[in-house]
Amino acid sequence: MKTRIIGSAICLSLAGAAGAAAQPTNPKGYLDVNIAGQTQSTTVSTNSTFSLFGETGSTSSSQTVGQGLMFDAGAGYHVSKEFTIGVSVSRFTRAPEGTVRVTAPDPIAFNSFSVLSASPKLRQTELATSVKLAYLLRVNDSTEVAIFAGPSFVRLSKEIATGSVVNGAPQIAIVSQTGTGIGAEGGLDVSYLFTPRLGTGVFVRYLRAQVDLPAAADLKVGGFQGGVGLRVRF
């Protein structure tokens, strides 16, 4: 009889411990890792003229950077059950073709021009770091909705094709320029936890900043972004 009572007590204790372990805990921190996409399309164009041999020449360039995949990750701390503060980092890079054209006056014949054109691939990389302030809405024990916003700092590295005339001959060069812009982001994240500490989620957001480069001012970077990834709570 005593053995049966002791056995029953042990089983009840183990069942209680298992039930307690299955209950969701209040996390102190979080980690999100995502594969995302950016849908914004941006075109950068430059035009200039110059005087040579008593005539006017010109240079022009253009490049359109379209949509593409990006990597996104963030981590933060739960200030309370409803509020978190964290930092997210995203990296977007593309290398589409651009066009550049140099029209130079001929040194001998009047109203005669030499034209040099090319279509090089020009890389653009946007590295965004954002302070993420979020308000949490718990749908149930497994599903959570985060409404977030905050300032963003975007480091832009861009290759630009430039045209020039050296000793009367048109030339094309590719230069790499960098700049940093300050903007903001806002969006929505929906997480579903398979366990109290591990799950998946989707997010959408709009991030916008403006960057000045020596060869191109007021460049708009970022745009509408969305993705899916891993959610870790600890």
Phi, psi and omega in degrees: 000313180299319180298320180294320180294315180297317179298318179296321179295320179296316179298318178295322179295316179295320179295320178295320179293320178295319178297320179294322181293332182280344181288143178293142179257162176273109184287154175263332181217171179215158175220126178240133177230126188227150161256126188226177177223149176245129187260353184290144174239128184233134177247131177245123180231142176228145177216141177206159177234161179209159179256133180205130180056035178076010178232176183249125174253177183209156172229148178209151177210155180204144175207137175247121177259113184265197184287161180183175180280157178212161177253140184219138177211150180206155178214154181191188187230140177277106177293323176206186178295333185257345187230140173229156172227135183200187180228135176238149180230132177228150181227123179237129180219140179215155179220065179282167177288144171242175176232142176219143185215134177237125177245113186242136177297146178284138182289344183249304185272128179286144179060033175234136189230148171259133183241128176237127180223156180205162179228071182281155172278127186240121184276139174230130180232130176245119178247109186252132174241124186234140169274123190248110175256124188230144172250128188258135174240116182268114179286315174203193183296339185250338188246134183221137178245129179245126173257120189229159177197166178162171179286152180229145178236118187245123175263116182255127172242123187220134171272133182233132177272128181237148177245147179206172177235122181239121182054038177084356182253132178290141179222153178236134179226154177245124180241150177252127181233150181228153177197162181236134178237153179249131179213214182206162176224159174201146182183196186221137178231129178245122182244142174234121184262124174285326175230172178300343185240349187223137179193198179225171181192167175231153178217155169226146178201164173236120181239131181218134174213166181231132185235139174255125173248157180304324183264352182204120182262158174057045178280128179270129180236162183089214181131201179282130183225151178203152181193182181220149181185199185267142176237125180237133176240138182212000000 
